[in-house]
Amino acid sequence: MSNPVEGEWCWGDELDSTVVAPKSHRVVFENEHVRVLEVTLEPGAHEPEHTHRWPTVMMTDQPARIRYRVGDEVRYESPDPLPPSGELTGTWYDPQGPHSVENIDTVPMHAIRVELKNI
């Protein structure tokens, strides 16, 4: 999902993933160039609505089926089957406005999210 006006960030820091969803987003490293998050979502968990201000490379090593929502609208649901656990996959994301993620699987989801501040 992109911002309403390309290149303009219009959401406050109070919606940042580490502020709103600290149970699932943990900072493992940060400097002026990058922020690295460990993202864990337990089975059945549904994160509060949050944002990701910077473009991201997300590397998943423990996949789980998820539902991605914007407001009450489901925008994406993971296919079944997923890659096996331990098989590293990478995905690029542009900055993401308010959204929430729900783990609809029976296993935890685990990923490392590298947010690129200077792009």
C-alpha positions as CSV (number, residue, x, y, z in Angstrom):
1,M,0.0,0.0,0.0
2,S,1.3,3.5,-0.8
3,N,0.8,6.9,0.7
4,P,-2.2,9.0,-0.4
5,V,0.2,11.5,-2.0
6,E,3.3,9.9,-3.4
7,G,6.4,10.7,-1.4
8,E,4.5,12.5,1.4
9,W,4.2,10.8,4.8
10,C,1.0,11.9,6.5
11,W,0.8,9.7,9.6
12,G,2.2,10.5,13.1
13,D,4.8,8.6,15.0
14,E,2.1,7.5,17.4
15,L,1.0,4.9,14.7
16,D,4.6,3.5,14.3
17,S,4.7,-0.3,14.6
18,T,7.1,-0.2,17.5
19,V,4.8,2.1,19.5
20,V,1.4,0.5,18.7
21,A,2.4,-3.2,18.3
22,P,5.5,-3.7,20.6
23,K,4.5,-7.3,21.2
24,S,5.1,-8.1,17.5
25,H,7.7,-5.5,16.5
26,R,11.0,-5.3,18.4
27,V,13.9,-3.0,17.4
28,V,17.2,-5.0,17.2
29,F,19.3,-2.3,15.6
30,E,18.8,1.3,14.6
31,N,21.0,4.2,13.3
32,E,20.5,7.1,11.0
33,H,20.3,4.9,7.9
34,V,18.3,1.8,8.9
35,R,16.1,0.3,11.5
36,V,16.0,-3.5,11.9
37,L,12.9,-5.0,13.5
38,E,12.3,-8.6,14.6
39,V,8.7,-9.3,13.8
40,T,6.9,-12.2,15.5
41,L,3.2,-12.9,15.4
42,E,1.8,-15.8,17.4
43,P,-1.0,-18.0,16.0
44,G,-4.4,-16.3,16.3
45,A,-2.8,-12.9,17.2
46,H,-4.1,-9.8,15.5
47,E,-1.9,-6.7,15.6
48,P,-3.3,-3.3,16.3
49,E,-3.5,-1.0,13.3
50,H,0.0,0.5,12.7
51,T,2.3,2.0,10.0
52,H,5.8,1.5,8.5
53,R,7.2,4.9,7.5
54,W,10.2,3.7,5.4
55,P,10.7,1.3,2.5
56,T,11.5,-2.2,3.7
57,V,13.1,-5.5,2.9
58,M,11.3,-8.2,4.9
59,M,13.0,-11.6,5.3
60,T,10.8,-14.3,6.6
61,D,12.2,-17.5,8.0
62,Q,9.1,-18.8,9.7
63,P,6.1,-18.2,7.5
64,A,2.5,-18.4,8.6
65,R,-0.7,-17.7,6.9
66,I,-1.8,-14.1,7.5
67,R,-4.6,-11.7,6.7
68,Y,-3.6,-8.1,5.9
69,R,-6.3,-5.5,6.6
70,V,-6.7,-1.8,5.9
71,G,-9.4,-0.8,8.2
72,D,-12.0,-3.5,8.1
73,E,-11.2,-4.5,4.5
74,V,-9.1,-7.7,3.9
75,R,-6.6,-6.7,1.2
76,Y,-4.5,-9.9,1.2
77,E,-4.7,-13.4,2.6
78,S,-1.7,-15.8,2.3
79,P,-2.1,-18.8,0.0
80,D,-1.9,-22.3,1.3
81,P,0.6,-24.0,1.3
82,L,3.4,-21.7,2.3
83,P,7.2,-22.2,1.9
84,P,8.5,-24.6,4.5
85,S,9.8,-23.2,7.8
86,G,13.5,-22.4,7.6
87,E,13.4,-21.4,4.0
88,L,14.3,-17.8,3.9
89,T,12.1,-15.6,1.6
90,G,12.4,-11.9,1.0
91,T,9.8,-9.2,0.1
92,W,10.1,-5.5,-0.8
93,Y,7.5,-3.1,0.7
94,D,7.0,0.5,0.0
95,P,6.1,2.6,3.1
96,Q,2.8,1.3,4.5
97,G,0.0,3.5,5.9
98,P,-2.3,2.2,8.6
99,H,-2.9,-1.5,8.4
100,S,-3.1,-4.6,10.6
101,V,-2.0,-8.2,10.3
102,E,-3.6,-11.3,11.7
103,N,-1.9,-14.7,12.0
104,I,-4.6,-17.2,10.8
105,D,-2.2,-20.2,11.0
106,T,-1.3,-22.7,13.8
107,V,2.4,-21.7,13.8
108,P,4.1,-18.4,14.8
109,M,5.3,-16.1,12.0
110,H,8.8,-14.8,12.3
111,A,10.7,-12.3,10.1
112,I,13.4,-9.6,10.1
113,R,12.3,-6.3,8.7
114,V,15.0,-3.9,7.5
115,E,13.6,-0.4,7.1
116,L,15.7,1.9,4.9
117,K,15.5,5.5,6.2
118,N,17.5,7.3,3.5
119,I,15.7,6.2,0.3
